[in-house]
Amino acid sequence: MESRRMSQEEEKYLVLCVDRDDDLGEKAKVDSPVVGREPAVTAATKLALADPEEADANAIFAAVRKYDELRRGKTPCEIAVVCGDPNRGFEADRRVGRQVAGVLAGANYTGVVLVSDGGEDEQVIPIVQSLKPIVSVQRIAVKHSQTVEETYQILGRYLRMLIFDPHYSKYALGVPGLILILAGVLTVTGHGFEGALAALLIIGGAFLVRGFGIDRTVAGLLQRGPTGYIRFVSMIFSVIVVIVGIDSGYLAMTGDTVAWNAVLANPSQFLVYGGTLAGYMLKGSLNLVWAGFAIYSIGALLSHIARDSIRWRRDAYTIAILALLYLPVQTFSDFLVFGTEQATFLLISYVLLGLVAVFLLSITLYPRVRTRPTPEIE
């Protein structure tokens, strides 16, 4: 028991409070380090009077309370407050390290009891740990300091990324900037509605491009050289042709004025005329839509042949499938529009023949053209 009492008497702990951004010096004009209970209370009071919402003042008072608790428990200890630099970073950490080392040199301390309000102040834990073991860490949960401070740090980091990182700034700043310029020009020229419509189109296009990774796909294609340009050009033309095809189908659908006007007048009539309108839509757009798919498949075929890739066989298989399905789809559109016995017979015949052809093609050719996926962009 006597040896245990002697060992406890030899122990001495430093209750340490760290103000990494030196609010104590900047706001209260108090020089650091501050050593001793009364100087610490005086410093915390000055800081609280200078800024009543400052969390570091609460942390210093908490350190004083911890010091009093240890003293009441007959544990030898001392209290100190050290500060860093308003600019934070390396200079702040170096200053904290020097001040902690100076305080520790004043006595033979067993360990450090760190009192912190969280946030940036706990970033100095490795520095203190390298000088003297930290035996306890007490975090002060001040209502506005811990959560809000960390939230502002995260928000600030993301805001800097959105502004200065070119990968994100083109969407965070470039697209809104383009929208504002275009909307301003159209508003000045008296085309406010067109400006709103253009803004929606630009936003929708940006979301579409980024959401489906179209920008990365295009960048990957263009990096391949001539074969990539073949794929890119075929992709652009196929999209244009498909859009024109859909527009042609819409014009064909609205060309049946009887059915179209009946549906517009009474939407419930869609149950009666919906099949006919869908048939006109399909019939009017089929050729161009099929041509768009074929253009894309042919571009992929030529690109793979130029790169001597075995995947050209898969593209040829796709083109064959498109050719086999053309007549059944066309006959289906005739069936929807006319609904005659001849159209019904042709539809059944072409569908059966098309299914048989696709089945034979699949079981004979597809196992030979199937290749293991590679990381390259399709």
C-alpha atoms as one frame of an Amber mdcrd trajectory, in Angstrom:
protein
   0.000   0.000   0.000   2.814   2.358   0.842   4.596   1.732  -2.483   1.312
   2.267  -4.318   0.760   5.587  -2.510   4.279   6.702  -3.391   3.808   5.851
  -7.051   0.557   7.873  -7.126   2.314  10.818  -5.516   5.000  10.704  -8.198
   2.380  10.935 -10.952   1.507  14.331 -12.368  -0.809  15.067 -15.244  -1.203
  18.031 -17.544  -4.781  19.079 -18.322  -4.334  20.546 -21.777  -6.728  22.662
 -23.849  -5.766  23.450 -27.456  -6.989  26.443 -29.462  -5.610  25.572 -32.900
  -6.785  28.725 -34.706  -5.653  31.060 -31.869  -9.014  32.655 -31.122  -7.640
  33.415 -27.664  -4.919  35.633 -29.103  -6.930  37.115 -31.971 -10.124  37.972
 -30.069  -9.092  38.255 -26.403  -5.489  39.439 -27.001  -4.140  36.851 -24.570
  -0.654  35.473 -25.149  -0.141  31.730 -25.018   0.708  29.348 -23.520  -1.460
  30.017 -20.464  -0.377  27.916 -17.472  -2.236  27.712 -14.157  -5.833  27.723
 -13.012  -6.322  31.435 -12.398  -4.656  32.538 -15.650  -6.788  29.986 -17.526
 -10.017  31.289 -15.926  -8.998  34.869 -16.715  -8.215  33.963 -20.332 -11.507
  32.104 -20.798 -13.438  35.014 -19.294 -11.792  37.527 -21.629 -12.507  35.303
 -24.624 -16.143  34.822 -23.588 -16.561  38.596 -23.182 -14.955  39.228 -26.576
 -17.131  36.621 -28.304 -19.891  35.017 -26.217 -20.530  32.423 -28.949 -16.909
  31.229 -29.079 -16.665  27.481 -28.398 -13.031  27.657 -27.264 -14.061  29.650
 -24.167 -16.338  26.789 -23.149 -13.509  24.329 -23.764 -11.173  26.286 -21.462
 -13.795  26.408 -18.708 -14.295  22.650 -19.172 -10.543  22.145 -18.787 -10.640
  24.159 -15.549 -13.475  21.969 -14.264 -11.516  18.831 -15.161  -8.506  20.254
 -13.330 -10.628  20.861 -10.223 -12.022  17.318 -10.382  -8.543  15.816 -10.495
  -7.372  18.006  -7.630 -10.342  16.971  -5.502  -9.384  13.368  -6.221  -5.892
  14.031  -4.871  -4.352  13.624  -8.341  -1.410  15.979  -8.911  -2.005  17.986
 -12.067  -1.536  21.282 -13.834  -3.623  23.089 -16.443  -2.408  24.788 -19.590
  -3.908  26.370 -22.698  -1.880  26.421 -25.917  -2.733  28.136 -29.208  -1.876
  27.707 -32.867  -2.186  30.143 -35.753  -5.226  31.843 -37.361  -4.229  30.401
 -40.757  -4.294  26.874 -39.325  -2.331  24.331 -41.359   1.370  23.665 -40.838
   2.168  26.880 -38.997  -0.588  26.288 -36.446   0.504  22.703 -35.794   4.156
  23.711 -35.450   3.293  26.447 -32.943   1.104  24.080 -30.926   3.939  21.547
 -30.831   6.434  24.150 -29.607   4.131  25.443 -26.868   3.219  21.947 -25.646
   6.904  20.996 -25.547   7.665  24.162 -23.546   4.918  23.454 -21.016   5.960
  19.807 -20.635   9.552  20.877 -20.014   8.429  22.733 -16.878   7.732  19.535
 -14.917   7.984  15.761 -15.121   4.453  14.976 -16.323   3.215  11.398 -16.511
   0.665  12.042 -19.235  -1.739  14.507 -20.777  -5.494  14.871 -20.269  -6.730
  16.559 -23.450  -9.921  18.640 -23.305 -11.345  19.540 -26.712 -14.501  20.890
 -28.288 -13.959  18.593 -31.297 -13.538  19.883 -34.831 -10.066  21.017 -35.812
  -8.613  21.081 -32.299  -8.467  17.274 -32.187  -6.206  17.259 -35.250  -3.276
  18.042 -32.921  -3.667  14.739 -31.041  -0.755  13.087 -32.957   1.461  16.083
 -32.138   0.745  15.906 -28.420   0.970  12.113 -28.457   4.483  12.321 -29.905
   5.604  14.438 -26.939   3.792  12.779 -24.047   1.201   9.963 -23.788  -2.431
  11.114 -23.812  -4.144   9.217 -21.018  -7.610  10.717 -21.496  -9.550  12.774
 -24.030 -12.633  14.705 -22.988 -14.760  16.146 -25.764 -17.020  19.075 -24.892
 -20.302  18.851 -26.801 -21.101  22.560 -27.081 -24.503  22.870 -28.729 -23.430
  24.809 -31.783 -19.778  23.951 -32.061 -19.214  20.295 -32.838 -21.910  19.451
 -35.361 -22.171  22.834 -37.048 -18.426  23.345 -37.237 -17.839  19.962 -38.840
 -20.767  20.550 -41.195 -19.327  23.894 -42.306 -15.949  22.257 -42.872 -17.500
  19.604 -45.116 -19.631  22.153 -46.982 -16.627  24.398 -47.485 -14.585  21.520
 -48.863 -17.288  20.588 -51.358 -17.851  24.210 -52.370 -14.144  24.621 -53.120
 -14.252  21.412 -55.128 -17.263  22.608 -57.131 -15.601  25.943 -57.872 -11.960
  25.060 -58.489 -12.049  21.438 -59.701 -12.464  21.567 -63.520 -14.155  18.170
 -63.493 -17.064  19.548 -61.442 -16.959  23.291 -62.128 -18.072  22.857 -65.745
 -21.371  21.474 -64.434 -21.675  23.518 -61.224 -20.726  26.841 -62.835 -20.554
  26.347 -66.601 -24.086  25.069 -67.185 -25.790  27.623 -64.869 -23.660  30.368
 -66.434 -24.759  29.363 -69.930 -28.390  29.247 -68.807 -28.194  32.708 -67.220
 -26.548  34.257 -70.286 -29.038  32.681 -72.676 -32.012  33.566 -70.473 -30.765
  37.138 -70.168 -30.333  37.537 -73.927 -33.756  36.062 -74.698 -35.425  38.170
 -72.001 -33.881  41.366 -73.365 -35.055  40.471 -76.860 -38.568  39.774 -75.589
 -38.506  35.964 -75.754 -39.018  35.056 -72.111 -40.901  31.819 -72.816 -38.233
  30.650 -75.235 -35.624  31.461 -72.579 -37.355  29.275 -69.990 -37.708  26.470
 -72.535 -34.039  26.740 -73.525 -33.014  26.645 -69.854 -35.007  23.454 -69.313
 -33.459  21.883 -72.412 -29.940  22.787 -71.312 -30.486  21.463 -67.780 -32.090
  18.292 -69.096 -29.266  17.781 -71.592 -26.614  18.270 -68.906 -28.361  15.793
 -66.597 -28.712  13.298 -69.467 -25.079  13.583 -70.536 -23.699  13.291 -67.025
 -26.199  10.741 -65.776 -25.512   8.220 -68.543 -21.780   9.008 -68.733 -22.057
  10.147 -72.356 -19.170  12.601 -71.942 -16.845   9.842 -70.730 -17.963   7.517
 -73.499 -17.300  10.151 -76.170 -13.910  11.026 -74.631 -12.956   7.341 -74.610
 -13.997   6.954 -78.253 -12.047   9.987 -79.445  -8.905   8.717 -77.727  -8.871
   5.662 -80.012  -8.044   7.601 -83.180  -9.754   6.883 -86.532 -11.753   3.896
 -85.273 -13.105   5.965 -82.406 -14.135   8.736 -84.801 -16.016   6.173 -86.891
 -17.995   5.080 -83.845 -18.598   8.665 -82.746 -19.813   9.869 -86.150 -22.071
   6.837 -86.582 -23.490   7.414 -83.099 -24.295  11.061 -83.871 -25.933  10.263
 -87.219 -27.914   7.381 -85.731 -29.322   9.619 -82.993 -30.274  12.284 -85.545
 -31.948   9.745 -87.837 -33.878   8.165 -84.943 -35.116  11.583 -83.779 -36.235
  12.443 -87.326 -37.923   9.040 -87.530 -39.849   9.632 -84.317 -40.935  13.022
 -85.634 -42.094  11.413 -88.885 -44.087   8.881 -86.902 -45.700  11.680 -84.903
 -46.688  13.493 -88.094 -48.136  10.264 -89.513 -50.085   9.682 -86.303 -51.560
  13.198 -86.273 -52.318  12.850 -89.991 -55.281  10.630 -89.151 -57.388  13.630
 -88.178 -60.464  11.603 -87.272 -58.767   9.434 -84.660 -56.456  12.199 -83.448
 -59.197  14.790 -83.010 -61.427  12.244 -81.296 -58.729  11.437 -78.727 -57.958
  15.135 -78.176 -61.626  15.887 -77.633 -62.176  12.909 -75.328 -59.071  11.109
 -73.967 -61.179   8.072 -73.133 -61.468   7.481 -76.885 -57.847   6.350 -76.812
 -59.175   2.915 -75.923 -60.929   2.927 -79.304 -58.390   4.661 -81.532 -55.198
   3.974 -79.594 -54.227   0.941 -81.678 -54.729   2.854 -84.930 -52.694   5.833
 -83.728 -49.912   3.545 -82.490 -49.934   1.799 -85.881 -49.528   5.103 -87.733
 -46.774   6.123 -85.335 -44.929   2.858 -85.865 -45.535   2.821 -89.626 -44.338
   6.394 -90.076 -41.178   6.033 -88.000 -40.159   2.455 -88.732 -37.878   3.017
 -91.732 -35.877   5.855 -90.191 -35.674   4.323 -86.718 -34.477   1.031 -88.187
 -32.009   2.966 -90.356 -30.671   4.740 -87.247 -30.085   1.440 -85.461 -28.455
   0.064 -88.600 -26.139   3.097 -88.909 -24.943   2.636 -85.350 -24.426  -1.114
 -85.825 -22.587  -0.617 -89.119 -20.340   2.013 -87.504 -19.510  -0.417 -84.705
 -18.896  -3.166 -87.289 -16.467  -1.012 -89.307 -14.704   0.143 -86.146 -14.153
  -3.400 -84.906 -13.008  -4.584 -88.342 -10.509  -1.701 -88.515  -9.171  -2.648
 -85.081  -9.129  -6.325 -86.039 -11.433  -7.111 -83.109 -13.428 -10.320 -83.045
 -16.433  -8.309 -81.888 -17.286  -7.451 -85.501 -19.099 -10.787 -85.578 -21.420
  -9.667 -82.830 -22.189  -6.472 -84.761 -22.940  -8.533 -87.862 -25.272 -10.672
 -85.763 -27.087  -7.524 -84.573 -27.533  -6.283 -88.147 -28.929  -9.659 -89.164
 -31.421  -9.551 -86.289 -32.549  -6.067 -87.385 -33.072  -7.297 -90.949 -35.068
 -10.320 -89.797 -37.338  -8.273 -87.525 -38.093  -5.540 -90.074 -40.917  -7.320
 -91.927 -42.697  -8.585 -88.774 -42.655  -5.091 -87.250 -43.846  -3.496 -90.498
 -46.639  -6.032 -90.811 -47.596  -5.424 -87.199 -48.004  -1.706 -87.958 -50.237
  -2.568 -90.948 -52.273  -4.823 -88.704 -52.791  -2.013 -86.181 -53.822   0.448
 -88.903 -55.977  -1.691 -91.168 -56.820  -4.810 -89.169 -57.717  -6.826 -92.333
 -57.577 -10.600 -92.618 -54.679 -10.327 -95.047 -52.700  -8.169 -92.604 -53.473
 -10.615 -89.805 -52.327 -13.583 -91.873 -49.142 -11.821 -92.952 -48.422 -10.760
 -89.374 -48.731 -14.298 -88.038 -46.644 -15.671 -90.911 -43.854 -13.107 -90.618
 -43.740 -13.361 -86.842 -43.436 -17.123 -86.956 -40.831 -17.021 -89.734 -38.909
 -14.269 -87.928 -38.906 -16.170 -84.652 -37.728 -19.345 -86.373 -34.952 -17.443
 -88.182 -33.808 -15.687 -85.000 -33.860 -18.988 -83.109 -31.777 -20.757 -85.759
 -29.390 -17.841 -85.957 -29.016 -17.773 -82.204 -28.274 -21.470 -81.721 -25.890
 -21.711 -84.686 -23.994 -18.441 -84.929 -24.228 -16.611 -81.607 -22.156 -19.123
 -79.566 -19.348 -18.570 -82.082 -19.442 -14.792 -82.054 -19.875 -14.387 -78.273
 -16.710 -12.988 -76.762 -15.570 -12.320 -73.245 -16.230  -8.706 -72.214 -13.208
  -6.450 -72.157 -12.734  -3.078 -70.427 -12.821  -1.189 -73.731 -15.698   1.166
 -74.378 -18.409  -0.131 -76.606
